[in-house]
Amino acid sequence: MRVAAAFLADAANVREGTLGVLSGFINTINREEFPAPLGAALVVVVEYDETEARRGEQQRTFRARCEPAVGGAEIFNLDGTFSLGASSDAFGYIPMVFSLHEVEVPMTGSYRIVFEGEGLERVDVRFYANATNLPDLDDELAPNSDSE
């Protein structure tokens, strides 16, 4: 069993086992000021084979946490479970979507979302939070009173 894909997207959903993604593989968020909402969804797809389906429980646990890439306080964490296919002779993919749109990113910098679970290798989804403080165009275009 392995994580076949893990990334941030503008939006995603799972319907009848099918994953739909809008603007996937986000690696930078641009915000005018911080703290700011992440404004994205975490998409994770777990792949399993027949051997894994026969081994142990069908229910598996996972944990995801977000932290600065260079150390610092945890920003959020998620704990939960997912289920392998009903048949022990099955293989397949388990798509999962976690809405992180309202999660607050405290400041600019590099971050990682660590996803790990029972029987899974750890996967890091990295992103950079960038400040986009643009100058006020009205101030930039106003005539300079010193030049008159």
Kinemage of the C-alpha trace (Angstrom):
@kinemage 1
@onewidth
@group {chain A} dominant
@subgroup {mainchain}
@vectorlist {calphas} color= white
{ca met a 1} P 0.000 0.000 0.000
{ca arg a 2} L 1.337 3.418 -0.887
{ca val a 3} L 0.335 7.031 -1.376
{ca ala a 4} L 0.002 7.277 -5.165
{ca ala a 5} L -0.595 11.047 -5.107
{ca ala a 6} L -0.779 13.827 -2.527
{ca phe a 7} L -1.142 17.504 -3.429
{ca leu a 8} L -3.005 20.756 -2.817
{ca ala a 9} L -5.812 21.854 -5.156
{ca asp a 10} L -8.210 24.778 -5.439
{ca ala a 11} L -11.093 22.317 -5.083
{ca ala a 12} L -11.714 18.582 -5.286
{ca asn a 13} L -14.462 16.071 -4.648
{ca val a 14} L -15.025 12.327 -4.633
{ca arg a 15} L -18.210 10.944 -6.162
{ca glu a 16} L -18.802 7.187 -6.398
{ca gly a 17} L -15.073 6.574 -5.960
{ca thr a 18} L -14.113 8.998 -8.750
{ca leu a 19} L -11.877 11.951 -7.960
{ca gly a 20} L -12.565 15.345 -9.536
{ca val a 21} L -9.878 18.043 -9.174
{ca leu a 22} L -9.814 21.750 -10.031
{ca ser a 23} L -6.370 23.367 -10.346
{ca gly a 24} L -4.227 20.697 -8.724
{ca phe a 25} L -0.595 20.644 -7.583
{ca ile a 26} L -0.559 24.078 -5.936
{ca asn a 27} L 2.879 24.760 -4.489
{ca thr a 28} L 2.619 28.496 -3.736
{ca ile a 29} L -0.081 30.595 -2.127
{ca asn a 30} L 0.038 34.360 -2.569
{ca arg a 31} L -1.693 36.528 0.020
{ca glu a 32} L -1.628 40.272 0.646
{ca glu a 33} L -1.214 39.868 4.405
{ca phe a 34} L -0.747 37.205 7.053
{ca pro a 35} L -2.171 35.377 8.877
{ca ala a 36} L -4.249 34.310 5.887
{ca pro a 37} L -6.471 31.377 4.914
{ca leu a 38} L -4.747 28.534 3.071
{ca gly a 39} L -7.635 28.466 0.582
{ca ala a 40} L -6.964 24.959 -0.757
{ca ala a 41} L -7.908 21.314 -0.350
{ca leu a 42} L -5.522 18.458 0.410
{ca val a 43} L -5.962 15.569 -2.030
{ca val a 44} L -4.551 12.139 -1.135
{ca val a 45} L -4.880 8.956 -3.198
{ca val a 46} L -3.890 5.661 -1.568
{ca glu a 47} L -3.176 2.663 -3.803
{ca tyr a 48} L -3.478 -0.902 -2.490
{ca asp a 49} L -3.137 -4.376 -3.975
{ca glu a 50} L -4.649 -7.805 -3.302
{ca thr a 51} L -1.981 -8.705 -0.758
{ca glu a 52} L -2.679 -5.593 1.275
{ca ala a 53} L -6.440 -6.140 1.022
{ca arg a 54} L -6.026 -9.611 2.585
{ca arg a 55} L -3.725 -8.408 5.371
{ca gly a 56} L -5.183 -7.124 8.616
{ca glu a 57} L -8.203 -4.918 9.037
{ca gln a 58} L -10.046 -3.259 6.162
{ca gln a 59} L -10.179 -0.028 8.222
{ca arg a 60} L -6.836 1.837 8.348
{ca thr a 61} L -5.877 4.943 10.302
{ca phe a 62} L -4.068 8.053 9.087
{ca arg a 63} L -2.820 11.361 10.419
{ca ala a 64} L -1.999 14.596 8.627
{ca arg a 65} L -0.330 17.621 10.176
{ca cys a 66} L 0.935 20.940 8.857
{ca glu a 67} L 4.082 22.556 10.151
{ca pro a 68} L 6.719 25.047 9.020
{ca ala a 69} L 9.374 23.237 6.975
{ca val a 70} L 12.164 24.527 9.241
{ca gly a 71} L 10.583 23.839 12.602
{ca gly a 72} L 7.914 25.576 14.579
{ca ala a 73} L 4.481 25.001 16.011
{ca glu a 74} L 2.019 22.676 14.327
{ca ile a 75} L -0.617 24.656 12.421
{ca phe a 76} L -3.290 21.945 12.190
{ca asn a 77} L -3.745 18.192 12.301
{ca leu a 78} L -6.266 15.683 11.029
{ca asp a 79} L -6.854 12.133 12.226
{ca gly a 80} L -9.136 9.611 10.596
{ca thr a 81} L -9.682 6.280 8.944
{ca phe a 82} L -10.129 4.942 5.434
{ca ser a 83} L -11.385 1.580 4.202
{ca leu a 84} L -9.877 -0.796 1.688
{ca gly a 85} L -12.157 -2.446 -0.903
{ca ala a 86} L -14.760 -4.909 0.314
{ca ser a 87} L -13.265 -7.894 -1.526
{ca ser a 88} L -10.023 -9.469 -0.321
{ca asp a 89} L -9.150 -10.169 -3.973
{ca ala a 90} L -9.433 -6.513 -4.924
{ca phe a 91} L -6.908 -3.841 -5.699
{ca gly a 92} L -7.649 -0.204 -6.157
{ca tyr a 93} L -7.342 3.436 -5.242
{ca ile a 94} L -8.837 5.322 -2.332
{ca pro a 95} L -9.205 9.043 -3.111
{ca met a 96} L -9.603 11.379 -0.143
{ca val a 97} L -10.208 15.137 -0.031
{ca phe a 98} L -9.730 17.361 3.012
{ca ser a 99} L -10.953 20.960 2.867
{ca leu a 100} L -8.304 23.274 4.296
{ca his a 101} L -9.766 26.453 2.842
{ca glu a 102} L -10.255 28.160 6.226
{ca val a 103} L -7.032 26.951 7.881
{ca glu a 104} L -4.904 29.994 8.781
{ca val a 105} L -1.310 30.165 7.601
{ca pro a 106} L 0.439 32.362 10.193
{ca met a 107} L 3.206 33.948 8.109
{ca thr a 108} L 5.200 33.769 4.905
{ca gly a 109} L 7.581 30.865 4.491
{ca ser a 110} L 7.904 27.230 3.541
{ca tyr a 111} L 5.462 24.675 4.958
{ca arg a 112} L 4.817 20.967 4.718
{ca ile a 113} L 1.749 18.850 5.291
{ca val a 114} L 2.859 15.449 6.551
{ca phe a 115} L 0.523 12.550 5.701
{ca glu a 116} L 1.204 9.168 7.285
{ca gly a 117} L -0.837 6.153 8.193
{ca glu a 118} L -0.988 2.533 9.155
{ca gly a 119} L 0.959 0.616 6.505
{ca leu a 120} L 1.877 3.794 4.575
{ca glu a 121} L 5.173 5.558 4.109
{ca arg a 122} L 5.191 9.200 5.165
{ca val a 123} L 4.538 11.727 2.390
{ca asp a 124} L 5.210 15.475 2.620
{ca val a 125} L 3.143 17.951 0.599
{ca arg a 126} L 5.145 21.171 0.484
{ca phe a 127} L 3.988 24.695 -0.256
{ca tyr a 128} L 5.323 28.222 0.051
{ca ala a 129} L 3.345 31.151 1.452
{ca asn a 130} L 4.299 34.362 -0.320
{ca ala a 131} L 3.359 37.960 0.559
{ca thr a 132} L 2.099 40.034 -2.355
{ca asn a 133} L 1.987 43.485 -0.787
{ca leu a 134} L 1.471 45.564 -3.891
{ca pro a 135} L 1.852 49.357 -3.833
{ca asp a 136} L -1.305 51.408 -3.898
{ca leu a 137} L -1.571 52.456 -7.557
{ca asp a 138} L -3.390 55.662 -6.662
{ca asp a 139} L -0.360 56.785 -4.633
{ca glu a 140} L 2.043 55.732 -7.380
{ca leu a 141} L 0.130 57.601 -10.106
{ca ala a 142} L -0.591 60.751 -8.089
{ca pro a 143} L 1.402 63.831 -9.217
{ca asn a 144} L 4.321 64.639 -6.978
{ca ser a 145} L 3.729 67.971 -5.239
{ca asp a 146} L 7.487 68.576 -5.025
{ca ser a 147} L 7.834 68.722 -8.823
{ca glu a 148} L 5.301 71.544 -9.277
